[in-house]
Amino acid sequence: MAILGIYEGHNAGAAVISEADGAVVAAVEEERFSRVKNHDCRPDGMPGPLQSTKWCVDASSEEITTVAIGLEEPEALHRRAVNNFLAIVRAGETRRLDRAAELGVDAADLLAMPLRTQRARVAKALRTAEKAGVDMDRARIVHVPHHTCHASAFLLAPVEEALVVTLDGKGDDLSGTVHQGVGHRLRPVLEIPAEASLGHLYSAATVACGLRPQRDEGKLTAMAATGSTHAGLLARMRELVRFIDGRPHSTLSLGIVQGPYPDRIPAFHNSAMAAMIDAVDRNDVAATVQQVLEEVVLDLVEHHMKNSATGVLVVSGGVFANVSLNRRVAGLSCVDELHVHPGMTDSGIAMGAAAAAYAATHHRRPVPLRSLGLGPSYADNDATSAFLSQGYVLSTSGLHAEPELAEALASGHVVARFAGGTEYGPRALGHRSVLAPARDTRITSRLNDRLRRSHVMPFAPMALAEDGPRLFSGLSKVVGPTQYMTTSVLCTDEARRRLPAAVHRDGTARPQLVDPLHDLGLVTLLAEYRRLSGEPAVINTSFNLHDEPIVCSPADAARSACEADLDFVQVGDRVLVRRHGAR
């Protein structure tokens, strides 16, 4: 028997956990198949996550007997959403009621919106599971609220007790939670309403700076490293967002004409933020917004850690995709150990739903995550054929794949690796990665041009775990995050000198530290590259062209490698070479 987790929202996808041993069997996002970034299935959106769900169902050798949907039960969601909406109206935001006239409905229809939309979303998820081959007449249906899914990161972390904090834009009418995790249980401590969303604040600033919401927030974080805090803007933003009585509060939504969840008018937030930042330099805007975000989140964590019996912190939700924020959180004296869930965005909702259902049913925790190659893998022959059709040829060097790739890197080439299962979460960790030497800053322009990417985003270093202490400081609290590239850390003088292409302007980097338990092939590659070049790290960036999801299939990878003009690609145990680059 097995549990299918499914999510049909932004970053839709699926996951399966075996009920026999509690191990995660499969997990993948729909975007890897549809090739649509952040594949979004919400009402009036794209089709349900059929391909990812079918792949996960087929990958399980056990029958799916439970379907865990990453959505709160519709009637419960309806009660919360209507109560929250009416409380806001009673507090003075009476213009919210004008939304009914804008939509051409009466007040009753406006208040029915949460129930109607949630039922539609649940129905789409159930139809998707049935089309994917699940026997819905036999399967048990479980609803897991959005932020409980995020909080279930604790159940998959290698700890038995922790404070668990989730923060995102919004989901099931909340923008965050605090839980106390012990064993297989999550005890609710705090719910943060959608009105106080730190994710919406950061997205509004992203748009106001001329970038795209739910897409370019990472660019805003990168811009913050080049800017300075603007005193006037900082004062205005501290009035807008505050930490009061144990939780964040925001006035960003004051005056908005908006119905109950899931209704949202992002243009209102974006316009309010644009008016606030006025003529401030955009890099300074980014630095100021980043500081305010960090202040509020640090206050939140410190406040609740004081009432916790543990110094271990587990975080999840899209706000914690911000690696600079995670570094500041790990630096708190009350935090002894930080774990950032590797699928911290809504890409992790399906797995969180399955984990919560497993813990509730079996009264124990699932097996903690380790290797993240939980998506599709392909036979070497099938993958090789796709590259041959794009003008690649099999290498005749006689070397094994990783030593040959290391030799190409030591010679200054940009290479790619297509090996093992597609990785879970937003980071490429060596299975679907483009690698390059980190010693020459000119490589960053070459990489961005080849991959058609903005020159704003920094690249990340990949190194052996044994070399980590030489290159980075403050590692003892963030062992997990540095395995999965989910936090930045300060670079040592040696790293600044030897890895200049991977060091951010503020002297930090977002490393991936690899050990044999994580990926023996990568360990071999990095050790051989170090022997040949004398250099301790390479650049690791995701294997995809700009605005495309990370490659999944051999056809995706071969097309992207050809268009990016990559000379060497590892495909399983083989290396393929572009004809013009053959040796």
C-alpha positions as a Python dict, from the first residue, in 0.01 Angstrom:
ca = {
    (1, 'M'): (0, 0, 0),
    (2, 'A'): (115, 355, -70),
    (3, 'I'): (6, 716, -19),
    (4, 'L'): (-22, 952, -313),
    (5, 'G'): (24, 1319, -234),
    (6, 'I'): (-116, 1555, -497),
    (7, 'Y'): (-129, 1932, -536),
    (8, 'E'): (-305, 2112, -819),
    (9, 'G'): (-201, 2472, -743),
    (10, 'H'): (100, 2685, -828),
    (11, 'N'): (400, 2448, -862),
    (12, 'A'): (159, 2155, -904),
    (13, 'G'): (295, 1805, -867),
    (14, 'A'): (276, 1469, -696),
    (15, 'A'): (464, 1240, -458),
    (16, 'V'): (432, 885, -326),
    (17, 'I'): (531, 745, 14),
    (18, 'S'): (539, 370, 75),
    (19, 'E'): (326, 258, 367),
    (20, 'A'): (545, -51, 404),
    (21, 'D'): (856, 137, 519),
    (22, 'G'): (769, 508, 512),
    (23, 'A'): (1018, 592, 237),
    (24, 'V'): (949, 853, -28),
    (25, 'V'): (927, 654, -350),
    (26, 'A'): (876, 930, -606),
    (27, 'A'): (822, 1306, -630),
    (28, 'V'): (816, 1541, -927),
    (29, 'E'): (657, 1867, -1037),
    (30, 'E'): (424, 1891, -1335),
    (31, 'E'): (637, 2166, -1491),
    (32, 'R'): (910, 1913, -1565),
    (33, 'F'): (671, 1742, -1809),
    (34, 'S'): (458, 2032, -1934),
    (35, 'R'): (765, 2257, -1974),
    (36, 'V'): (559, 2547, -1833),
    (37, 'K'): (742, 2720, -1548),
    (38, 'N'): (552, 2697, -1217),
    (39, 'H'): (270, 2499, -1380),
    (40, 'D'): (-43, 2637, -1211),
    (41, 'C'): (-365, 2433, -1211),
    (42, 'R'): (-588, 2655, -997),
    (43, 'P'): (-939, 2735, -1132),
    (44, 'D'): (-919, 2891, -1479),
    (45, 'G'): (-556, 2782, -1488),
    (46, 'M'): (-379, 2495, -1659),
    (47, 'P'): (-483, 2127, -1662),
    (48, 'G'): (-427, 1920, -1348),
    (49, 'P'): (-88, 1761, -1275),
    (50, 'L'): (-168, 1447, -1473),
    (51, 'Q'): (176, 1360, -1607),
    (52, 'S'): (355, 1400, -1272),
    (53, 'T'): (80, 1209, -1091),
    (54, 'K'): (82, 925, -1344),
    (55, 'W'): (458, 899, -1328),
    (56, 'C'): (452, 878, -947),
    (57, 'V'): (170, 621, -948),
    (58, 'D'): (356, 408, -1202),
    (59, 'A'): (682, 441, -1009),
    (60, 'S'): (524, 279, -703),
    (61, 'S'): (528, -100, -683),
    (62, 'E'): (249, -76, -427),
    (63, 'E'): (-118, 3, -483),
    (64, 'I'): (-224, 358, -403),
    (65, 'T'): (-472, 320, -116),
    (66, 'T'): (-468, 678, 14),
    (67, 'V'): (-486, 1003, -179),
    (68, 'A'): (-366, 1299, 29),
    (69, 'I'): (-472, 1629, -128),
    (70, 'G'): (-275, 1939, -33),
    (71, 'L'): (-592, 2140, 23),
    (72, 'E'): (-796, 2201, 336),
    (73, 'E'): (-1138, 2034, 346),
    (74, 'P'): (-1371, 2278, 161),
    (75, 'E'): (-1622, 2338, 442),
    (76, 'A'): (-1345, 2406, 696),
    (77, 'L'): (-1170, 2642, 457),
    (78, 'H'): (-1499, 2818, 390),
    (79, 'R'): (-1557, 2883, 760),
    (80, 'R'): (-1211, 3028, 811),
    (81, 'A'): (-1216, 3243, 498),
    (82, 'V'): (-1561, 3392, 566),
    (83, 'N'): (-1483, 3456, 932),
    (84, 'N'): (-1155, 3627, 840),
    (85, 'F'): (-1323, 3837, 572),
    (86, 'L'): (-1606, 3950, 798),
    (87, 'A'): (-1361, 4031, 1079),
    (88, 'I'): (-1170, 4258, 841),
    (89, 'V'): (-1493, 4428, 735),
    (90, 'R'): (-1596, 4478, 1098),
    (91, 'A'): (-1254, 4630, 1168),
    (92, 'G'): (-1336, 4910, 922),
    (93, 'E'): (-1247, 4776, 578),
    (94, 'T'): (-1607, 4809, 458),
    (95, 'R'): (-1498, 4870, 97),
    (96, 'R'): (-1428, 4496, 77),
    (97, 'L'): (-1804, 4450, 30),
    (98, 'D'): (-1789, 4653, -295),
    (99, 'R'): (-1615, 4356, -453),
    (100, 'A'): (-1953, 4186, -506),
    (101, 'A'): (-2068, 4464, -740),
    (102, 'E'): (-1734, 4456, -923),
    (103, 'L'): (-1779, 4084, -989),
    (104, 'G'): (-2149, 4119, -1072),
    (105, 'V'): (-2265, 3893, -789),
    (106, 'D'): (-2464, 3943, -470),
    (107, 'A'): (-2323, 3931, -117),
    (108, 'A'): (-2418, 3567, -68),
    (109, 'D'): (-2233, 3465, -384),
    (110, 'L'): (-1928, 3665, -272),
    (111, 'L'): (-1920, 3483, 61),
    (112, 'A'): (-1966, 3148, -117),
    (113, 'M'): (-1648, 3202, -318),
    (114, 'P'): (-1415, 3007, -84),
    (115, 'L'): (-1640, 2700, -80),
    (116, 'R'): (-1703, 2705, -454),
    (117, 'T'): (-1339, 2742, -555),
    (118, 'Q'): (-1207, 2491, -301),
    (119, 'R'): (-1457, 2230, -415),
    (120, 'A'): (-1352, 2289, -775),
    (121, 'R'): (-986, 2245, -683),
    (122, 'V'): (-1052, 1925, -489),
    (123, 'A'): (-1257, 1787, -777),
    (124, 'K'): (-974, 1859, -1021),
    (125, 'A'): (-723, 1683, -796),
    (126, 'L'): (-948, 1376, -764),
    (127, 'R'): (-1009, 1362, -1140),
    (128, 'T'): (-635, 1382, -1196),
    (129, 'A'): (-566, 1094, -959),
    (130, 'E'): (-832, 882, -1128),
    (131, 'K'): (-696, 957, -1477),
    (132, 'A'): (-350, 864, -1349),
    (133, 'G'): (-473, 515, -1266),
    (134, 'V'): (-575, 534, -900),
    (135, 'D'): (-880, 323, -814),
    (136, 'M'): (-1084, 599, -650),
    (137, 'D'): (-1353, 355, -538),
    (138, 'R'): (-1099, 188, -310),
    (139, 'A'): (-878, 483, -215),
    (140, 'R'): (-918, 679, 108),
    (141, 'I'): (-925, 1059, 59),
    (142, 'V'): (-738, 1279, 307),
    (143, 'H'): (-730, 1661, 312),
    (144, 'V'): (-414, 1828, 443),
    (145, 'P'): (-421, 2210, 477),
    (146, 'H'): (-163, 2405, 278),
    (147, 'H'): (55, 2515, 567),
    (148, 'T'): (32, 2178, 739),
    (149, 'C'): (186, 2042, 419),
    (150, 'H'): (467, 2296, 449),
    (151, 'A'): (509, 2220, 821),
    (152, 'S'): (537, 1849, 741),
    (153, 'A'): (891, 1932, 632),
    (154, 'F'): (964, 1850, 997),
    (155, 'L'): (846, 1492, 946),
    (156, 'L'): (1099, 1449, 664),
    (157, 'A'): (1392, 1617, 843),
    (158, 'P'): (1654, 1414, 1037),
    (159, 'V'): (1542, 1550, 1377),
    (160, 'E'): (1301, 1430, 1644),
    (161, 'E'): (1206, 1769, 1788),
    (162, 'A'): (1203, 2119, 1642),
    (163, 'L'): (1025, 2450, 1618),
    (164, 'V'): (866, 2460, 1272),
    (165, 'V'): (800, 2791, 1093),
    (166, 'T'): (627, 2825, 755),
    (167, 'L'): (593, 3147, 552),
    (168, 'D'): (473, 3208, 197),
    (169, 'G'): (235, 3424, -6),
    (170, 'K'): (-82, 3251, 101),
    (171, 'G'): (-245, 2911, 100),
    (172, 'D'): (-583, 2809, 242),
    (173, 'D'): (-616, 3171, 368),
    (174, 'L'): (-298, 3165, 576),
    (175, 'S'): (45, 3310, 499),
    (176, 'G'): (233, 3123, 769),
    (177, 'T'): (228, 2907, 1079),
    (178, 'V'): (436, 2811, 1378),
    (179, 'H'): (427, 2454, 1508),
    (180, 'Q'): (608, 2257, 1771),
    (181, 'G'): (723, 1929, 1621),
    (182, 'V'): (784, 1626, 1842),
    (183, 'G'): (815, 1274, 1702),
    (184, 'H'): (540, 1227, 1446),
    (185, 'R'): (324, 1511, 1579),
    (186, 'L'): (292, 1877, 1489),
    (187, 'R'): (129, 2092, 1759),
    (188, 'P'): (-8, 2422, 1623),
    (189, 'V'): (124, 2733, 1800),
    (190, 'L'): (33, 3020, 1567),
    (191, 'E'): (-155, 3089, 1244),
    (192, 'I'): (-55, 3397, 1043),
    (193, 'P'): (-341, 3531, 829),
    (194, 'A'): (-302, 3604, 458),
    (195, 'E'): (-347, 3977, 533),
    (196, 'A'): (-6, 3977, 704),
    (197, 'S'): (171, 3799, 418),
    (198, 'L'): (545, 3859, 400),
    (199, 'G'): (547, 3674, 70),
    (200, 'H'): (303, 3924, -82),
    (201, 'L'): (518, 4210, 49),
    (202, 'Y'): (829, 4071, -118),
    (203, 'S'): (645, 3994, -443),
    (204, 'A'): (501, 4348, -453),
    (205, 'A'): (851, 4490, -417),
    (206, 'T'): (970, 4254, -690),
    (207, 'V'): (706, 4389, -930),
    (208, 'A'): (768, 4750, -826),
    (209, 'C'): (1132, 4701, -924),
    (210, 'G'): (1031, 4597, -1275),
    (211, 'L'): (1054, 4221, -1221),
    (212, 'R'): (796, 3940, -1234),
    (213, 'P'): (599, 3812, -933),
    (214, 'Q'): (634, 3447, -829),
    (215, 'R'): (927, 3424, -1069),
    (216, 'D'): (1195, 3687, -1005),
    (217, 'E'): (1204, 3717, -626),
    (218, 'G'): (1547, 3555, -635),
    (219, 'K'): (1669, 3840, -854),
    (220, 'L'): (1550, 4090, -595),
    (221, 'T'): (1751, 3901, -331),
    (222, 'A'): (2057, 3917, -557),
    (223, 'M'): (2004, 4290, -616),
    (224, 'A'): (1995, 4345, -239),
    (225, 'A'): (2359, 4239, -218),
    (226, 'T'): (2458, 4532, -439),
    (227, 'G'): (2241, 4799, -274),
    (228, 'S'): (2233, 4995, 51),
    (229, 'T'): (1950, 5044, 296),
    (230, 'H'): (1756, 5364, 220),
    (231, 'A'): (1675, 5535, 551),
    (232, 'G'): (1352, 5703, 439),
    (233, 'L'): (1215, 5394, 272),
    (234, 'L'): (1317, 5180, 568),
    (235, 'A'): (1114, 5400, 802),
    (236, 'R'): (808, 5381, 573),
    (237, 'M'): (834, 5005, 539),
    (238, 'R'): (873, 4955, 912),
    (239, 'E'): (542, 5134, 951),
    (240, 'L'): (391, 4906, 686),
    (241, 'V'): (511, 4575, 829),
    (242, 'R'): (566, 4516, 1199),
    (243, 'F'): (612, 4236, 1447),
    (244, 'I'): (352, 4272, 1724),
    (245, 'D'): (231, 4028, 1989),
    (246, 'G'): (418, 3729, 1854),
    (247, 'R'): (335, 3758, 1484),
    (248, 'P'): (380, 3979, 1175),
    (249, 'H'): (125, 4250, 1097),
    (250, 'S'): (89, 4433, 766),
    (251, 'T'): (-115, 4729, 645),
    (252, 'L'): (-31, 4666, 279),
    (253, 'S'): (-392, 4561, 208),
    (254, 'L'): (-566, 4857, 374),
    (255, 'G'): (-820, 5015, 141),
    (256, 'I'): (-830, 4726, -104),
    (257, 'V'): (-1157, 4619, -270),
    (258, 'Q'): (-1121, 4244, -242),
    (259, 'G'): (-1341, 3949, -158),
    (260, 'P'): (-1268, 3655, 73),
    (261, 'Y'): (-999, 3398, -4),
    (262, 'P'): (-895, 3307, -268),
    (263, 'D'): (-980, 3644, -423),
    (264, 'R'): (-673, 3864, -455),
    (265, 'I'): (-600, 4188, -641),
    (266, 'P'): (-217, 4188, -668),
    (267, 'A'): (-221, 4510, -874),
    (268, 'F'): (-331, 4694, -559),
    (269, 'H'): (-29, 4574, -362),
    (270, 'N'): (203, 4637, -656),
    (271, 'S'): (76, 4993, -703),
    (272, 'A'): (101, 5070, -333),
    (273, 'M'): (459, 4947, -328),
    (274, 'A'): (550, 5135, -647),
    (275, 'A'): (421, 5460, -493),
    (276, 'M'): (618, 5395, -177),
    (277, 'I'): (955, 5330, -341),
    (278, 'D'): (915, 5634, -570),
    (279, 'A'): (1256, 5739, -707),
    (280, 'V'): (1471, 5521, -480),
    (281, 'D'): (1746, 5329, -660),
    (282, 'R'): (1617, 4979, -729),
    (283, 'N'): (1917, 4806, -574),
    (284, 'D'): (1860, 5014, -259),
    (285, 'V'): (1491, 4919, -267),
    (286, 'A'): (1593, 4554, -276),
    (287, 'A'): (1836, 4598, 12),
    (288, 'T'): (1573, 4781, 219),
    (289, 'V'): (1297, 4528, 157),
    (290, 'Q'): (1540, 4248, 236),
    (291, 'Q'): (1630, 4415, 567),
    (292, 'V'): (1265, 4458, 668),
    (293, 'L'): (1187, 4097, 579),
    (294, 'E'): (1483, 3977, 782),
    (295, 'E'): (1392, 4192, 1083),
    (296, 'V'): (1035, 4060, 1102),
    (297, 'V'): (1127, 3695, 1043),
    (298, 'L'): (1412, 3709, 1296),
    (299, 'D'): (1174, 3858, 1553),
    (300, 'L'): (922, 3583, 1479),
    (301, 'V'): (1178, 3305, 1518),
    (302, 'E'): (1339, 3451, 1831),
    (303, 'H'): (1003, 3507, 2000),
    (304, 'H'): (885, 3151, 1951),
    (305, 'M'): (1222, 2984, 2010),
    (306, 'K'): (1216, 3135, 2360),
    (307, 'N'): (906, 2928, 2433),
    (308, 'S'): (1044, 2616, 2269),
    (309, 'A'): (1234, 2339, 2444),
    (310, 'T'): (1469, 2295, 2149),
    (311, 'G'): (1726, 2492, 1955),
    (312, 'V'): (1644, 2307, 1633),
    (313, 'L'): (1449, 2500, 1369),
    (314, 'V'): (1280, 2362, 1057),
    (315, 'V'): (1150, 2612, 798),
    (316, 'S'): (949, 2579, 478),
    (317, 'G'): (733, 2789, 246),
    (318, 'G'): (832, 3014, -43),
    (319, 'V'): (968, 3293, 179),
    (320, 'F'): (1244, 3054, 283),
    (321, 'A'): (1363, 3021, -75),
    (322, 'N'): (1544, 3342, 22),
    (323, 'V'): (1894, 3213, 98),
    (324, 'S'): (2013, 3542, 248),
    (325, 'L'): (1726, 3533, 496),
    (326, 'N'): (1813, 3175, 586),
    (327, 'R'): (2172, 3275, 663),
    (328, 'R'): (2050, 3543, 904),
    (329, 'V'): (1810, 3298, 1071),
    (330, 'A'): (2090, 3044, 1120),
    (331, 'G'): (2300, 3319, 1278),
    (332, 'L'): (2057, 3371, 1566),
    (333, 'S'): (2205, 3265, 1900),
    (334, 'C'): (1884, 3077, 1986),
    (335, 'V'): (1918, 2856, 1676),
    (336, 'D'): (2153, 2562, 1721),
    (337, 'E'): (2058, 2381, 1402),
    (338, 'L'): (1864, 2495, 1092),
    (339, 'H'): (1689, 2273, 839),
    (340, 'V'): (1540, 2427, 524),
    (341, 'H'): (1314, 2185, 340),
    (342, 'P'): (1465, 2130, -8),
    (343, 'G'): (1120, 2166, -169),
    (344, 'M'): (1040, 2478, 33),
    (345, 'T'): (812, 2632, -233),
    (346, 'D'): (472, 2491, -325),
    (347, 'S'): (666, 2224, -512),
    (348, 'G'): (676, 2056, -170),
    (349, 'I'): (302, 2058, -97),
    (350, 'A'): (232, 1716, -251),
    (351, 'M'): (510, 1549, -53),
    (352, 'G'): (404, 1730, 263),
    (353, 'A'): (48, 1603, 219),
    (354, 'A'): (169, 1246, 182),
    (355, 'A'): (403, 1278, 483),
    (356, 'A'): (126, 1418, 704),
    (357, 'A'): (-111, 1139, 600),
    (358, 'Y'): (154, 875, 668),
    (359, 'A'): (230, 1013, 1017),
    (360, 'A'): (-139, 1037, 1108),
    (361, 'T'): (-208, 682, 991),
    (362, 'H'): (98, 499, 1123),
    (363, 'H'): (182, 716, 1426),
    (364, 'R'): (543, 737, 1321),
    (365, 'R'): (757, 953, 1097),
    (366, 'P'): (836, 880, 732),
    (367, 'V'): (1199, 807, 645),
    (368, 'P'): (1396, 1136, 636),
    (369, 'L'): (1493, 1268, 296),
    (370, 'R'): (1847, 1212, 178),
    (371, 'S'): (1907, 1183, -195),
    (372, 'L'): (1662, 1396, -392),
    (373, 'G'): (1674, 1211, -725),
    (374, 'L'): (1308, 1115, -681),
    (375, 'G'): (1185, 1198, -1031),
    (376, 'P'): (1217, 1025, -1368),
    (377, 'S'): (1542, 855, -1468),
    (378, 'Y'): (1622, 709, -1808),
    (379, 'A'): (1816, 417, -1953),
    (380, 'D'): (2153, 521, -2092),
    (381, 'N'): (2067, 393, -2439),
    (382, 'D'): (1745, 597, -2457),
    (383, 'A'): (1913, 910, -2329),
    (384, 'T'): (2211, 867, -2559),
    (385, 'S'): (1986, 843, -2864),
    (386, 'A'): (1838, 1186, -2793),
    (387, 'F'): (2182, 1344, -2788),
    (388, 'L'): (2299, 1161, -3098),
    (389, 'S'): (2003, 1309, -3284),
    (390, 'Q'): (2125, 1658, -3187),
    (391, 'G'): (2474, 1613, -3330),
    (392, 'Y'): (2658, 1465, -3034),
    (393, 'V'): (2884, 1160, -3058),
    (394, 'L'): (3002, 912, -2798),
    (395, 'S'): (3342, 1001, -2656),
    (396, 'T'): (3627, 766, -2739),
    (397, 'S'): (3858, 885, -2462),
    (398, 'G'): (3842, 553, -2275),
    (399, 'L'): (3788, 734, -1945),
    (400, 'H'): (3494, 676, -1712),
    (401, 'A'): (3229, 945, -1723),
    (402, 'E'): (3312, 1147, -1410),
    (403, 'P'): (3692, 1157, -1466),
    (404, 'E'): (3636, 1264, -1827),
    (405, 'L'): (3397, 1538, -1724),
    (406, 'A'): (3651, 1651, -1463),
    (407, 'E'): (3919, 1665, -1734),
    (408, 'A'): (3695, 1879, -1955),
    (409, 'L'): (3626, 2115, -1663),
    (410, 'A'): (3996, 2141, -1581),
    (411, 'S'): (4053, 2241, -1944),
    (412, 'G'): (3808, 2529, -1903),
    (413, 'H'): (3499, 2379, -2067),
    (414, 'V'): (3138, 2430, -1961),
    (415, 'V'): (2981, 2084, -1923),
    (416, 'A'): (2646, 1931, -1828),
    (417, 'R'): (2544, 1630, -1623),
    (418, 'F'): (2232, 1423, -1697),
    (419, 'A'): (2251, 1131, -1455),
    (420, 'G'): (2013, 958, -1217),
    (421, 'G'): (1664, 1069, -1123),
    (422, 'T'): (1526, 1417, -1178),
    (423, 'E'): (1571, 1609, -854),
    (424, 'Y'): (1290, 1710, -619),
    (425, 'G'): (1259, 2082, -545),
    (426, 'P'): (1377, 2398, -719),
    (427, 'R'): (1752, 2330, -703),
    (428, 'A'): (1964, 2127, -944),
    (429, 'L'): (2213, 1933, -733),
    (430, 'G'): (2420, 1751, -993),
    (431, 'H'): (2169, 1521, -1163),
    (432, 'R'): (2043, 1793, -1398),
    (433, 'S'): (2324, 2049, -1372),
    (434, 'V'): (2551, 2263, -1584),
    (435, 'L'): (2901, 2283, -1435),
    (436, 'A'): (3186, 2524, -1502),
    (437, 'P'): (3519, 2629, -1346),
    (438, 'A'): (3474, 2882, -1065),
    (439, 'R'): (3822, 3036, -1081),
    (440, 'D'): (3758, 3284, -1365),
    (441, 'T'): (3494, 3556, -1329),
    (442, 'R'): (3460, 3576, -1707),
    (443, 'I'): (3283, 3242, -1703),
    (444, 'T'): (2970, 3399, -1556),
    (445, 'S'): (2906, 3609, -1866),
    (446, 'R'): (2969, 3308, -2088),
    (447, 'L'): (2725, 3097, -1889),
    (448, 'N'): (2454, 3362, -1884),
    (449, 'D'): (2487, 3421, -2257),
    (450, 'R'): (2476, 3050, -2339),
    (451, 'L'): (2177, 2986, -2113),
    (452, 'R'): (2008, 3315, -2215),
    (453, 'R'): (1986, 3429, -1856),
    (454, 'S'): (1992, 3764, -1678),
    (455, 'H'): (2331, 3876, -1549),
    (456, 'V'): (2176, 3966, -1212),
    (457, 'M'): (2166, 3618, -1062),
    (458, 'P'): (2485, 3482, -901),
    (459, 'F'): (2605, 3126, -949),
    (460, 'A'): (2659, 2866, -678),
    (461, 'P'): (2970, 2665, -591),
    (462, 'M'): (2975, 2287, -560),
    (463, 'A'): (3253, 2136, -349),
    (464, 'L'): (3337, 1827, -150),
    (465, 'A'): (3202, 1840, 205),
    (466, 'E'): (3553, 1782, 337),
    (467, 'D'): (3665, 2109, 175),
    (468, 'G'): (3370, 2307, 313),
    (469, 'P'): (3540, 2443, 629),
    (470, 'R'): (3828, 2583, 419),
    (471, 'L'): (3592, 2774, 194),
    (472, 'F'): (3296, 2879, 408),
    (473, 'S'): (3232, 2979, 768),
    (474, 'G'): (2938, 2909, 997),
    (475, 'L'): (2872, 2560, 861),
    (476, 'S'): (2801, 2380, 1188),
    (477, 'K'): (2439, 2502, 1205),
    (478, 'V'): (2354, 2446, 838),
    (479, 'V'): (2480, 2101, 741),
    (480, 'G'): (2149, 2009, 578),
    (481, 'P'): (2098, 2339, 391),
    (482, 'T'): (2449, 2325, 246),
    (483, 'Q'): (2377, 1978, 108),
    (484, 'Y'): (2071, 2111, -73),
    (485, 'M'): (2187, 2465, -161),
    (486, 'T'): (1917, 2632, 49),
    (487, 'T'): (2121, 2890, 242),
    (488, 'S'): (2402, 3133, 182),
    (489, 'V'): (2709, 3139, 406),
    (490, 'L'): (3006, 3370, 444),
    (491, 'C'): (3305, 3289, 226),
    (492, 'T'): (3657, 3260, 363),
    (493, 'D'): (3947, 3451, 213),
    (494, 'E'): (4047, 3133, 30),
    (495, 'A'): (3704, 3105, -132),
    (496, 'R'): (3709, 3469, -239),
    (497, 'R'): (4050, 3414, -394),
    (498, 'R'): (3992, 3078, -559),
    (499, 'L'): (3618, 3083, -641),
    (500, 'P'): (3554, 3443, -750),
    (501, 'A'): (3290, 3342, -1008),
    (502, 'A'): (3074, 3189, -733),
    (503, 'V'): (3106, 3456, -463),
    (504, 'H'): (2824, 3709, -424),
    (505, 'R'): (2904, 4078, -402),
    (506, 'D'): (2837, 4074, -29),
    (507, 'G'): (3104, 3808, 25),
    (508, 'T'): (2862, 3516, 61),
    (509, 'A'): (2789, 3211, -151),
    (510, 'R'): (2512, 2950, -175),
    (511, 'P'): (2716, 2628, -170),
    (512, 'Q'): (2635, 2266, -234),
    (513, 'L'): (2864, 2045, -27),
    (514, 'V'): (2874, 1686, -150),
    (515, 'D'): (2958, 1369, 39),
    (516, 'P'): (2965, 1002, -73),
    (517, 'L'): (2626, 928, 83),
    (518, 'H'): (2473, 1201, -131),
    (519, 'D'): (2623, 1115, -469),
    (520, 'L'): (2933, 899, -514),
    (521, 'G'): (2962, 998, -880),
    (522, 'L'): (2977, 1369, -794),
    (523, 'V'): (3237, 1297, -527),
    (524, 'T'): (3450, 1121, -788),
    (525, 'L'): (3409, 1411, -1032),
    (526, 'L'): (3499, 1678, -777),
    (527, 'A'): (3794, 1486, -636),
    (528, 'E'): (3937, 1430, -985),
    (529, 'Y'): (3879, 1794, -1081),
    (530, 'R'): (4061, 1904, -766),
    (531, 'R'): (4352, 1672, -852),
    (532, 'L'): (4380, 1796, -1210),
    (533, 'S'): (4323, 2167, -1155),
    (534, 'G'): (4419, 2225, -794),
    (535, 'E'): (4083, 2401, -750),
    (536, 'P'): (3840, 2300, -472),
    (537, 'A'): (3504, 2379, -636),
    (538, 'V'): (3308, 2423, -957),
    (539, 'I'): (3007, 2636, -1046),
    (540, 'N'): (2679, 2444, -1037),
    (541, 'T'): (2372, 2589, -1209),
    (542, 'S'): (2052, 2426, -1324),
    (543, 'F'): (2040, 2253, -1663),
    (544, 'N'): (1783, 2467, -1843),
    (545, 'L'): (1756, 2766, -2071),
    (546, 'H'): (1616, 3094, -1937),
    (547, 'D'): (1250, 3078, -1831),
    (548, 'E'): (1231, 2702, -1885),
    (549, 'P'): (1196, 2445, -1605),
    (550, 'I'): (1496, 2228, -1526),
    (551, 'V'): (1529, 1958, -1790),
    (552, 'C'): (1363, 1627, -1720),
    (553, 'S'): (1365, 1403, -2028),
    (554, 'P'): (1658, 1322, -2259),
    (555, 'A'): (1489, 1519, -2538),
    (556, 'D'): (1466, 1828, -2313),
    (557, 'A'): (1829, 1790, -2212),
    (558, 'A'): (1964, 1729, -2562),
    (559, 'R'): (1781, 2028, -2709),
    (560, 'S'): (1896, 2257, -2428),
    (561, 'A'): (2256, 2135, -2448),
    (562, 'C'): (2262, 2193, -2823),
    (563, 'E'): (2112, 2542, -2799),
    (564, 'A'): (2353, 2633, -2517),
    (565, 'D'): (2645, 2501, -2723),
    (566, 'L'): (2772, 2267, -2451),
    (567, 'D'): (3064, 2055, -2574),
    (568, 'F'): (3057, 1780, -2312),
    (569, 'V'): (2755, 1613, -2152),
    (570, 'Q'): (2756, 1321, -1911),
    (571, 'V'): (2463, 1089, -1982),
    (572, 'G'): (2451, 820, -1716),
    (573, 'D'): (2781, 634, -1741),
    (574, 'R'): (2872, 787, -2077),
    (575, 'V'): (3008, 1116, -2206),
    (576, 'L'): (2887, 1265, -2531),
    (577, 'V'): (3076, 1531, -2723),
    (578, 'R'): (2962, 1784, -2979),
    (579, 'R'): (3112, 1693, -3314),
    (580, 'H'): (3306, 2019, -3339),
    (581, 'G'): (3450, 1951, -2992),
    (582, 'A'): (3534, 1581, -3031),
    (583, 'R'): (3880, 1474, -2929),
}
